[in-house]
Amino acid sequence: MINQGQVLPTDSLIDSVWGPSGGDRIMLKQLVYRLRKKIEQNPSDPIYLKTVSGVGYSFE
C-alpha cells in the first residue's frame, strides 16, 4: 500500500518477498495470480493489480 500507483520492478518485488536468493519470476507470477483471484472481481481483467510489461507490477 505504501507504493500504491507506482510500478515496482519484478526483481525488487522478488527481493522484498523472498530475499535476494530466495525466489524467481515464476514464483512471483504465481503469487500475483493467487492474489488476483482473491482481490479482483475478474482476475483475467484486473483493475487493482496491474502488470507493466517488461518492468513489473503496480497496485492501483
N, CA, C, O and CB atoms as a CASP TS submission, in Angstrom:
PFRMAT TS
TARGET T0000
AUTHOR 0000-0000-0000
METHOD Language model
MODEL 1
PARENT N/A
ATOM      1  N   MET     1       0.820  -1.195   0.000  1.00  0.00           N
ATOM      2  CA  MET     1       0.000   0.000   0.000  1.00  0.00           C
ATOM      3  C   MET     1       0.869   1.266   0.000  1.00  0.00           C
ATOM      4  O   MET     1       0.440   2.315  -0.481  1.00  0.00           O
ATOM      5  CB  MET     1      -0.935  -0.006   1.209  1.00  0.00           C
ATOM      6  N   ILE     2       2.053   1.165   0.526  1.00  0.00           N
ATOM      7  CA  ILE     2       2.954   2.319   0.561  1.00  0.00           C
ATOM      8  C   ILE     2       3.294   2.776  -0.851  1.00  0.00           C
ATOM      9  O   ILE     2       3.434   3.973  -1.100  1.00  0.00           O
ATOM     10  CB  ILE     2       4.241   1.980   1.333  1.00  0.00           C
ATOM     11  N   ASN     3       3.427   1.838  -1.770  1.00  0.00           N
ATOM     12  CA  ASN     3       3.832   2.141  -3.138  1.00  0.00           C
ATOM     13  C   ASN     3       2.671   2.175  -4.111  1.00  0.00           C
ATOM     14  O   ASN     3       2.869   1.984  -5.311  1.00  0.00           O
ATOM     15  CB  ASN     3       4.835   1.141  -3.603  1.00  0.00           C
ATOM     16  N   GLN     4       1.465   2.412  -3.623  1.00  0.00           N
ATOM     17  CA  GLN     4       0.277   2.416  -4.480  1.00  0.00           C
ATOM     18  C   GLN     4       0.456   3.390  -5.631  1.00  0.00           C
ATOM     19  O   GLN     4       0.868   4.534  -5.438  1.00  0.00           O
ATOM     20  CB  GLN     4      -0.978   2.777  -3.669  1.00  0.00           C
ATOM     21  N   GLY     5       0.135   2.913  -6.849  1.00  0.00           N
ATOM     22  CA  GLY     5       0.223   3.742  -8.032  1.00  0.00           C
ATOM     23  C   GLY     5       1.602   3.776  -8.669  1.00  0.00           C
ATOM     24  O   GLY     5       1.765   4.323  -9.759  1.00  0.00           O
ATOM     25  N   GLN     6       2.601   3.196  -8.000  1.00  0.00           N
ATOM     26  CA  GLN     6       3.958   3.152  -8.543  1.00  0.00           C
ATOM     27  C   GLN     6       4.211   1.784  -9.161  1.00  0.00           C
ATOM     28  O   GLN     6       3.664   0.780  -8.706  1.00  0.00           O
ATOM     29  CB  GLN     6       5.009   3.457  -7.443  1.00  0.00           C
ATOM     30  N   VAL     7       5.034   1.749 -10.191  1.00  0.00           N
ATOM     31  CA  VAL     7       5.419   0.484 -10.797  1.00  0.00           C
ATOM     32  C   VAL     7       6.643  -0.030 -10.047  1.00  0.00           C
ATOM     33  O   VAL     7       7.669   0.646  -9.963  1.00  0.00           O
ATOM     34  CB  VAL     7       5.711   0.644 -12.332  1.00  0.00           C
ATOM     35  N   LEU     8       6.513  -1.241  -9.503  1.00  0.00           N
ATOM     36  CA  LEU     8       7.634  -1.851  -8.797  1.00  0.00           C
ATOM     37  C   LEU     8       8.276  -2.898  -9.691  1.00  0.00           C
ATOM     38  O   LEU     8       7.590  -3.778 -10.212  1.00  0.00           O
ATOM     39  CB  LEU     8       7.176  -2.480  -7.456  1.00  0.00           C
ATOM     40  N   PRO     9       9.596  -2.808  -9.872  1.00  0.00           N
ATOM     41  CA  PRO     9      10.290  -3.777 -10.720  1.00  0.00           C
ATOM     42  C   PRO     9      10.175  -5.192 -10.159  1.00  0.00           C
ATOM     43  O   PRO     9      10.132  -5.400  -8.946  1.00  0.00           O
ATOM     44  CB  PRO     9      11.763  -3.393 -10.868  1.00  0.00           C
ATOM     45  N   THR    10      10.126  -6.142 -11.064  1.00  0.00           N
ATOM     46  CA  THR    10       9.992  -7.553 -10.699  1.00  0.00           C
ATOM     47  C   THR    10      11.080  -7.983  -9.721  1.00  0.00           C
ATOM     48  O   THR    10      10.786  -8.622  -8.711  1.00  0.00           O
ATOM     49  CB  THR    10      10.041  -8.429 -11.950  1.00  0.00           C
ATOM     50  N   ASP    11      12.326  -7.643 -10.010  1.00  0.00           N
ATOM     51  CA  ASP    11      13.431  -8.058  -9.139  1.00  0.00           C
ATOM     52  C   ASP    11      13.308  -7.463  -7.739  1.00  0.00           C
ATOM     53  O   ASP    11      13.644  -8.122  -6.755  1.00  0.00           O
ATOM     54  CB  ASP    11      14.766  -7.651  -9.755  1.00  0.00           C
ATOM     55  N   SER    12      12.837  -6.245  -7.645  1.00  0.00           N
ATOM     56  CA  SER    12      12.637  -5.606  -6.344  1.00  0.00           C
ATOM     57  C   SER    12      11.563  -6.335  -5.534  1.00  0.00           C
ATOM     58  O   SER    12      11.718  -6.537  -4.329  1.00  0.00           O
ATOM     59  CB  SER    12      12.250  -4.131  -6.528  1.00  0.00           C
ATOM     60  N   LEU    13      10.482  -6.725  -6.196  1.00  0.00           N
ATOM     61  CA  LEU    13       9.415  -7.467  -5.517  1.00  0.00           C
ATOM     62  C   LEU    13       9.910  -8.831  -5.039  1.00  0.00           C
ATOM     63  O   LEU    13       9.608  -9.251  -3.922  1.00  0.00           O
ATOM     64  CB  LEU    13       8.208  -7.644  -6.452  1.00  0.00           C
ATOM     65  N   ILE    14      10.664  -9.514  -5.882  1.00  0.00           N
ATOM     66  CA  ILE    14      11.208 -10.826  -5.505  1.00  0.00           C
ATOM     67  C   ILE    14      12.097 -10.693  -4.280  1.00  0.00           C
ATOM     68  O   ILE    14      11.986 -11.485  -3.345  1.00  0.00           O
ATOM     69  CB  ILE    14      12.002 -11.450  -6.675  1.00  0.00           C
ATOM     70  N   ASP    15      12.979  -9.698  -4.276  1.00  0.00           N
ATOM     71  CA  ASP    15      13.869  -9.480  -3.131  1.00  0.00           C
ATOM     72  C   ASP    15      13.090  -9.154  -1.862  1.00  0.00           C
ATOM     73  O   ASP    15      13.452  -9.610  -0.778  1.00  0.00           O
ATOM     74  CB  ASP    15      14.852  -8.354  -3.434  1.00  0.00           C
ATOM     75  N   SER    16      12.032  -8.376  -1.991  1.00  0.00           N
ATOM     76  CA  SER    16      11.230  -7.994  -0.825  1.00  0.00           C
ATOM     77  C   SER    16      10.451  -9.167  -0.241  1.00  0.00           C
ATOM     78  O   SER    16      10.286  -9.259   0.975  1.00  0.00           O
ATOM     79  CB  SER    16      10.270  -6.887  -1.199  1.00  0.00           C
ATOM     80  N   VAL    17       9.976 -10.054  -1.092  1.00  0.00           N
ATOM     81  CA  VAL    17       9.150 -11.171  -0.639  1.00  0.00           C
ATOM     82  C   VAL    17       9.993 -12.357  -0.173  1.00  0.00           C
ATOM     83  O   VAL    17       9.745 -12.906   0.901  1.00  0.00           O
ATOM     84  CB  VAL    17       8.216 -11.611  -1.754  1.00  0.00           C
ATOM     85  N   TRP    18      10.987 -12.757  -0.971  1.00  0.00           N
ATOM     86  CA  TRP    18      11.739 -13.988  -0.687  1.00  0.00           C
ATOM     87  C   TRP    18      13.196 -13.762  -0.331  1.00  0.00           C
ATOM     88  O   TRP    18      13.889 -14.709   0.043  1.00  0.00           O
ATOM     89  CB  TRP    18      11.671 -14.894  -1.861  1.00  0.00           C
ATOM     90  N   GLY    19      13.679 -12.532  -0.436  1.00  0.00           N
ATOM     91  CA  GLY    19      15.094 -12.276  -0.206  1.00  0.00           C
ATOM     92  C   GLY    19      15.865 -12.356  -1.516  1.00  0.00           C
ATOM     93  O   GLY    19      15.335 -12.820  -2.526  1.00  0.00           O
ATOM     94  N   PRO    20      17.115 -11.903  -1.502  1.00  0.00           N
ATOM     95  CA  PRO    20      17.887 -11.810  -2.738  1.00  0.00           C
ATOM     96  C   PRO    20      18.097 -13.133  -3.478  1.00  0.00           C
ATOM     97  O   PRO    20      18.267 -13.124  -4.697  1.00  0.00           O
ATOM     98  CB  PRO    20      19.205 -11.224  -2.434  1.00  0.00           C
ATOM     99  N   SER    21      18.091 -14.242  -2.790  1.00  0.00           N
ATOM    100  CA  SER    21      18.326 -15.514  -3.484  1.00  0.00           C
ATOM    101  C   SER    21      17.229 -16.529  -3.214  1.00  0.00           C
ATOM    102  O   SER    21      17.446 -17.732  -3.358  1.00  0.00           O
ATOM    103  CB  SER    21      19.664 -16.095  -3.073  1.00  0.00           C
ATOM    104  N   GLY    22      16.042 -16.051  -2.820  1.00  0.00           N
ATOM    105  CA  GLY    22      15.002 -16.980  -2.413  1.00  0.00           C
ATOM    106  C   GLY    22      13.867 -17.210  -3.382  1.00  0.00           C
ATOM    107  O   GLY    22      13.084 -18.137  -3.175  1.00  0.00           O
ATOM    108  N   GLY    23      13.735 -16.419  -4.423  1.00  0.00           N
ATOM    109  CA  GLY    23      12.608 -16.575  -5.331  1.00  0.00           C
ATOM    110  C   GLY    23      13.004 -16.321  -6.768  1.00  0.00           C
ATOM    111  O   GLY    23      14.156 -16.007  -7.069  1.00  0.00           O
ATOM    112  N   ASP    24      12.032 -16.462  -7.650  1.00  0.00           N
ATOM    113  CA  ASP    24      12.280 -16.195  -9.065  1.00  0.00           C
ATOM    114  C   ASP    24      11.013 -15.623  -9.702  1.00  0.00           C
ATOM    115  O   ASP    24       9.989 -15.467  -9.037  1.00  0.00           O
ATOM    116  CB  ASP    24      12.733 -17.490  -9.806  1.00  0.00           C
ATOM    117  N   ARG    25      11.094 -15.318 -10.968  1.00  0.00           N
ATOM    118  CA  ARG    25       9.981 -14.686 -11.678  1.00  0.00           C
ATOM    119  C   ARG    25       8.752 -15.597 -11.757  1.00  0.00           C
ATOM    120  O   ARG    25       7.619 -15.117 -11.714  1.00  0.00           O
ATOM    121  CB  ARG    25      10.420 -14.291 -13.081  1.00  0.00           C
ATOM    122  N   ILE    26       8.971 -16.883 -11.871  1.00  0.00           N
ATOM    123  CA  ILE    26       7.843 -17.826 -11.932  1.00  0.00           C
ATOM    124  C   ILE    26       7.085 -17.830 -10.608  1.00  0.00           C
ATOM    125  O   ILE    26       5.854 -17.838 -10.594  1.00  0.00           O
ATOM    126  CB  ILE    26       8.339 -19.257 -12.267  1.00  0.00           C
ATOM    127  N   MET    27       7.821 -17.823  -9.497  1.00  0.00           N
ATOM    128  CA  MET    27       7.170 -17.786  -8.177  1.00  0.00           C
ATOM    129  C   MET    27       6.375 -16.500  -8.007  1.00  0.00           C
ATOM    130  O   MET    27       5.264 -16.525  -7.476  1.00  0.00           O
ATOM    131  CB  MET    27       8.215 -17.913  -7.049  1.00  0.00           C
ATOM    132  N   LEU    28       6.937 -15.362  -8.459  1.00  0.00           N
ATOM    133  CA  LEU    28       6.230 -14.091  -8.352  1.00  0.00           C
ATOM    134  C   LEU    28       4.969 -14.103  -9.211  1.00  0.00           C
ATOM    135  O   LEU    28       3.920 -13.625  -8.779  1.00  0.00           O
ATOM    136  CB  LEU    28       7.147 -12.929  -8.767  1.00  0.00           C
ATOM    137  N   LYS    29       5.062 -14.640 -10.412  1.00  0.00           N
ATOM    138  CA  LYS    29       3.897 -14.712 -11.297  1.00  0.00           C
ATOM    139  C   LYS    29       2.781 -15.541 -10.662  1.00  0.00           C
ATOM    140  O   LYS    29       1.608 -15.181 -10.759  1.00  0.00           O
ATOM    141  CB  LYS    29       4.294 -15.311 -12.659  1.00  0.00           C
ATOM    142  N   GLN    30       3.142 -16.648 -10.014  1.00  0.00           N
ATOM    143  CA  GLN    30       2.155 -17.487  -9.333  1.00  0.00           C
ATOM    144  C   GLN    30       1.530 -16.743  -8.153  1.00  0.00           C
ATOM    145  O   GLN    30       0.327 -16.849  -7.918  1.00  0.00           O
ATOM    146  CB  GLN    30       2.803 -18.797  -8.851  1.00  0.00           C
ATOM    147  N   LEU    31       2.337 -16.000  -7.419  1.00  0.00           N
ATOM    148  CA  LEU    31       1.826 -15.225  -6.289  1.00  0.00           C
ATOM    149  C   LEU    31       0.837 -14.159  -6.758  1.00  0.00           C
ATOM    150  O   LEU    31      -0.222 -13.980  -6.155  1.00  0.00           O
ATOM    151  CB  LEU    31       2.986 -14.569  -5.523  1.00  0.00           C
ATOM    152  N   VAL    32       1.182 -13.458  -7.829  1.00  0.00           N
ATOM    153  CA  VAL    32       0.289 -12.429  -8.375  1.00  0.00           C
ATOM    154  C   VAL    32      -1.017 -13.072  -8.844  1.00  0.00           C
ATOM    155  O   VAL    32      -2.095 -12.520  -8.625  1.00  0.00           O
ATOM    156  CB  VAL    32       0.973 -11.669  -9.549  1.00  0.00           C
ATOM    157  N   TYR    33      -0.922 -14.223  -9.483  1.00  0.00           N
ATOM    158  CA  TYR    33      -2.114 -14.955  -9.927  1.00  0.00           C
ATOM    159  C   TYR    33      -3.038 -15.262  -8.737  1.00  0.00           C
ATOM    160  O   TYR    33      -4.247 -15.041  -8.813  1.00  0.00           O
ATOM    161  CB  TYR    33      -1.704 -16.271 -10.642  1.00  0.00           C
ATOM    162  N   ARG    34      -2.466 -15.769  -7.647  1.00  0.00           N
ATOM    163  CA  ARG    34      -3.273 -16.107  -6.466  1.00  0.00           C
ATOM    164  C   ARG    34      -3.862 -14.854  -5.808  1.00  0.00           C
ATOM    165  O   ARG    34      -5.005 -14.874  -5.353  1.00  0.00           O
ATOM    166  CB  ARG    34      -2.422 -16.881  -5.447  1.00  0.00           C
ATOM    167  N   LEU    35      -3.087 -13.770  -5.757  1.00  0.00           N
ATOM    168  CA  LEU    35      -3.602 -12.516  -5.192  1.00  0.00           C
ATOM    169  C   LEU    35      -4.759 -11.976  -6.025  1.00  0.00           C
ATOM    170  O   LEU    35      -5.763 -11.516  -5.482  1.00  0.00           O
ATOM    171  CB  LEU    35      -2.482 -11.464  -5.104  1.00  0.00           C
ATOM    172  N   ARG    36      -4.612 -12.034  -7.330  1.00  0.00           N
ATOM    173  CA  ARG    36      -5.690 -11.551  -8.205  1.00  0.00           C
ATOM    174  C   ARG    36      -6.964 -12.355  -8.008  1.00  0.00           C
ATOM    175  O   ARG    36      -8.059 -11.792  -8.022  1.00  0.00           O
ATOM    176  CB  ARG    36      -5.259 -11.616  -9.672  1.00  0.00           C
ATOM    177  N   LYS    37      -6.836 -13.648  -7.826  1.00  0.00           N
ATOM    178  CA  LYS    37      -8.027 -14.472  -7.598  1.00  0.00           C
ATOM    179  C   LYS    37      -8.749 -14.052  -6.323  1.00  0.00           C
ATOM    180  O   LYS    37      -9.965 -14.214  -6.221  1.00  0.00           O
ATOM    181  CB  LYS    37      -7.644 -15.956  -7.519  1.00  0.00           C
ATOM    182  N   LYS    38      -8.020 -13.519  -5.358  1.00  0.00           N
ATOM    183  CA  LYS    38      -8.619 -13.120  -4.089  1.00  0.00           C
ATOM    184  C   LYS    38      -9.184 -11.703  -4.110  1.00  0.00           C
ATOM    185  O   LYS    38     -10.193 -11.442  -3.455  1.00  0.00           O
ATOM    186  CB  LYS    38      -7.600 -13.234  -2.995  1.00  0.00           C
ATOM    187  N   ILE    39      -8.559 -10.782  -4.844  1.00  0.00           N
ATOM    188  CA  ILE    39      -8.974  -9.379  -4.746  1.00  0.00           C
ATOM    189  C   ILE    39      -9.710  -8.830  -5.965  1.00  0.00           C
ATOM    190  O   ILE    39     -10.388  -7.807  -5.862  1.00  0.00           O
ATOM    191  CB  ILE    39      -7.784  -8.541  -4.500  1.00  0.00           C
ATOM    192  N   GLU    40      -9.591  -9.478  -7.096  1.00  0.00           N
ATOM    193  CA  GLU    40     -10.208  -8.963  -8.320  1.00  0.00           C
ATOM    194  C   GLU    40     -11.561  -9.626  -8.569  1.00  0.00           C
ATOM    195  O   GLU    40     -11.724 -10.819  -8.316  1.00  0.00           O
ATOM    196  CB  GLU    40      -9.280  -9.186  -9.525  1.00  0.00           C
ATOM    197  N   GLN    41     -12.530  -8.856  -9.065  1.00  0.00           N
ATOM    198  CA  GLN    41     -13.801  -9.442  -9.469  1.00  0.00           C
ATOM    199  C   GLN    41     -13.617 -10.329 -10.693  1.00  0.00           C
ATOM    200  O   GLN    41     -14.226 -11.393 -10.799  1.00  0.00           O
ATOM    201  CB  GLN    41     -14.832  -8.344  -9.756  1.00  0.00           C
ATOM    202  N   ASN    42     -12.774  -9.880 -11.612  1.00  0.00           N
ATOM    203  CA  ASN    42     -12.459 -10.642 -12.816  1.00  0.00           C
ATOM    204  C   ASN    42     -10.939 -10.709 -12.927  1.00  0.00           C
ATOM    205  O   ASN    42     -10.329  -9.808 -13.504  1.00  0.00           O
ATOM    206  CB  ASN    42     -13.105  -9.992 -14.103  1.00  0.00           C
ATOM    207  N   PRO    43     -10.310 -11.764 -12.383  1.00  0.00           N
ATOM    208  CA  PRO    43      -8.847 -11.845 -12.373  1.00  0.00           C
ATOM    209  C   PRO    43      -8.191 -11.785 -13.752  1.00  0.00           C
ATOM    210  O   PRO    43      -7.028 -11.394 -13.856  1.00  0.00           O
ATOM    211  CB  PRO    43      -8.435 -13.102 -11.704  1.00  0.00           C
ATOM    212  N   SER    44      -8.907 -12.162 -14.806  1.00  0.00           N
ATOM    213  CA  SER    44      -8.316 -12.107 -16.143  1.00  0.00           C
ATOM    214  C   SER    44      -8.333 -10.689 -16.722  1.00  0.00           C
ATOM    215  O   SER    44      -7.700 -10.438 -17.748  1.00  0.00           O
ATOM    216  CB  SER    44      -9.057 -13.054 -17.076  1.00  0.00           C
ATOM    217  N   ASP    45      -9.044  -9.768 -16.084  1.00  0.00           N
ATOM    218  CA  ASP    45      -9.066  -8.360 -16.475  1.00  0.00           C
ATOM    219  C   ASP    45      -8.907  -7.511 -15.206  1.00  0.00           C
ATOM    220  O   ASP    45      -9.856  -6.861 -14.768  1.00  0.00           O
ATOM    221  CB  ASP    45     -10.400  -8.000 -17.241  1.00  0.00           C
ATOM    222  N   PRO    46      -7.701  -7.519 -14.619  1.00  0.00           N
ATOM    223  CA  PRO    46      -7.512  -6.875 -13.323  1.00  0.00           C
ATOM    224  C   PRO    46      -7.631  -5.351 -13.372  1.00  0.00           C
ATOM    225  O   PRO    46      -7.247  -4.706 -14.347  1.00  0.00           O
ATOM    226  CB  PRO    46      -6.170  -7.249 -12.773  1.00  0.00           C
ATOM    227  N   ILE    47      -8.175  -4.803 -12.288  1.00  0.00           N
ATOM    228  CA  ILE    47      -8.241  -3.350 -12.159  1.00  0.00           C
ATOM    229  C   ILE    47      -7.373  -2.847 -11.001  1.00  0.00           C
ATOM    230  O   ILE    47      -7.064  -1.656 -10.942  1.00  0.00           O
ATOM    231  CB  ILE    47      -9.690  -2.906 -11.958  1.00  0.00           C
ATOM    232  N   TYR    48      -6.984  -3.711 -10.102  1.00  0.00           N
ATOM    233  CA  TYR    48      -6.175  -3.317  -8.945  1.00  0.00           C
ATOM    234  C   TYR    48      -4.701  -3.674  -9.106  1.00  0.00           C
ATOM    235  O   TYR    48      -3.836  -2.818  -8.922  1.00  0.00           O
ATOM    236  CB  TYR    48      -6.717  -3.971  -7.694  1.00  0.00           C
ATOM    237  N   LEU    49      -4.410  -4.900  -9.438  1.00  0.00           N
ATOM    238  CA  LEU    49      -3.033  -5.383  -9.532  1.00  0.00           C
ATOM    239  C   LEU    49      -2.673  -5.530 -11.013  1.00  0.00           C
ATOM    240  O   LEU    49      -2.997  -6.529 -11.655  1.00  0.00           O
ATOM    241  CB  LEU    49      -2.855  -6.746  -8.769  1.00  0.00           C
ATOM    242  N   LYS    50      -1.992  -4.504 -11.534  1.00  0.00           N
ATOM    243  CA  LYS    50      -1.701  -4.421 -12.961  1.00  0.00           C
ATOM    244  C   LYS    50      -0.287  -4.901 -13.275  1.00  0.00           C
ATOM    245  O   LYS    50       0.644  -4.686 -12.499  1.00  0.00           O
ATOM    246  CB  LYS    50      -1.885  -2.992 -13.453  1.00  0.00           C
ATOM    247  N   THR    51      -0.147  -5.550 -14.419  1.00  0.00           N
ATOM    248  CA  THR    51       1.158  -5.933 -14.944  1.00  0.00           C
ATOM    249  C   THR    51       1.648  -4.821 -15.858  1.00  0.00           C
ATOM    250  O   THR    51       0.912  -4.359 -16.730  1.00  0.00           O
ATOM    251  CB  THR    51       1.090  -7.296 -15.702  1.00  0.00           C
ATOM    252  N   VAL    52       2.888  -4.393 -15.662  1.00  0.00           N
ATOM    253  CA  VAL    52       3.509  -3.416 -16.546  1.00  0.00           C
ATOM    254  C   VAL    52       4.579  -4.180 -17.320  1.00  0.00           C
ATOM    255  O   VAL    52       5.646  -4.493 -16.792  1.00  0.00           O
ATOM    256  CB  VAL    52       4.117  -2.178 -15.744  1.00  0.00           C
ATOM    257  N   SER    53       4.278  -4.466 -18.555  1.00  0.00           N
ATOM    258  CA  SER    53       5.111  -5.329 -19.390  1.00  0.00           C
ATOM    259  C   SER    53       6.577  -4.874 -19.411  1.00  0.00           C
ATOM    260  O   SER    53       6.881  -3.708 -19.663  1.00  0.00           O
ATOM    261  CB  SER    53       4.560  -5.362 -20.810  1.00  0.00           C
ATOM    262  N   GLY    54       7.460  -5.818 -19.144  1.00  0.00           N
ATOM    263  CA  GLY    54       8.886  -5.554 -19.171  1.00  0.00           C
ATOM    264  C   GLY    54       9.426  -4.837 -17.964  1.00  0.00           C
ATOM    265  O   GLY    54      10.630  -4.595 -17.884  1.00  0.00           O
ATOM    266  N   VAL    55       8.559  -4.482 -17.002  1.00  0.00           N
ATOM    267  CA  VAL    55       9.010  -3.721 -15.832  1.00  0.00           C
ATOM    268  C   VAL    55       8.665  -4.447 -14.539  1.00  0.00           C
ATOM    269  O   VAL    55       9.558  -4.839 -13.788  1.00  0.00           O
ATOM    270  CB  VAL    55       8.384  -2.321 -15.829  1.00  0.00           C
ATOM    271  N   GLY    56       7.374  -4.627 -14.275  1.00  0.00           N
ATOM    272  CA  GLY    56       6.959  -5.239 -13.014  1.00  0.00           C
ATOM    273  C   GLY    56       5.457  -5.144 -12.815  1.00  0.00           C
ATOM    274  O   GLY    56       4.675  -5.420 -13.725  1.00  0.00           O
ATOM    275  N   TYR    57       5.064  -4.744 -11.601  1.00  0.00           N
ATOM    276  CA  TYR    57       3.653  -4.697 -11.251  1.00  0.00           C
ATOM    277  C   TYR    57       3.333  -3.379 -10.550  1.00  0.00           C
ATOM    278  O   TYR    57       4.202  -2.725  -9.974  1.00  0.00           O
ATOM    279  CB  TYR    57       3.275  -5.894 -10.356  1.00  0.00           C
ATOM    280  N   SER    58       2.058  -3.016 -10.620  1.00  0.00           N
ATOM    281  CA  SER    58       1.572  -1.805  -9.979  1.00  0.00           C
ATOM    282  C   SER    58       0.250  -2.114  -9.266  1.00  0.00           C
ATOM    283  O   SER    58      -0.597  -2.831  -9.800  1.00  0.00           O
ATOM    284  CB  SER    58       1.392  -0.658 -11.021  1.00  0.00           C
ATOM    285  N   PHE    59       0.082  -1.573  -8.065  1.00  0.00           N
ATOM    286  CA  PHE    59      -1.179  -1.714  -7.339  1.00  0.00           C
ATOM    287  C   PHE    59      -1.904  -0.387  -7.445  1.00  0.00           C
ATOM    288  O   PHE    59      -1.430   0.629  -6.936  1.00  0.00           O
ATOM    289  CB  PHE    59      -0.952  -2.126  -5.835  1.00  0.00           C
ATOM    290  N   GLU    60      -3.048  -0.394  -8.106  1.00  0.00           N
ATOM    291  CA  GLU    60      -3.822   0.845  -8.348  1.00  0.00           C
ATOM    292  C   GLU    60      -4.829   1.073  -7.245  1.00  0.00           C
ATOM    293  O   GLU    60      -5.566   2.058  -7.277  1.00  0.00           O
ATOM    294  CB  GLU    60      -4.545   0.785  -9.705  1.00  0.00           C
TER
END
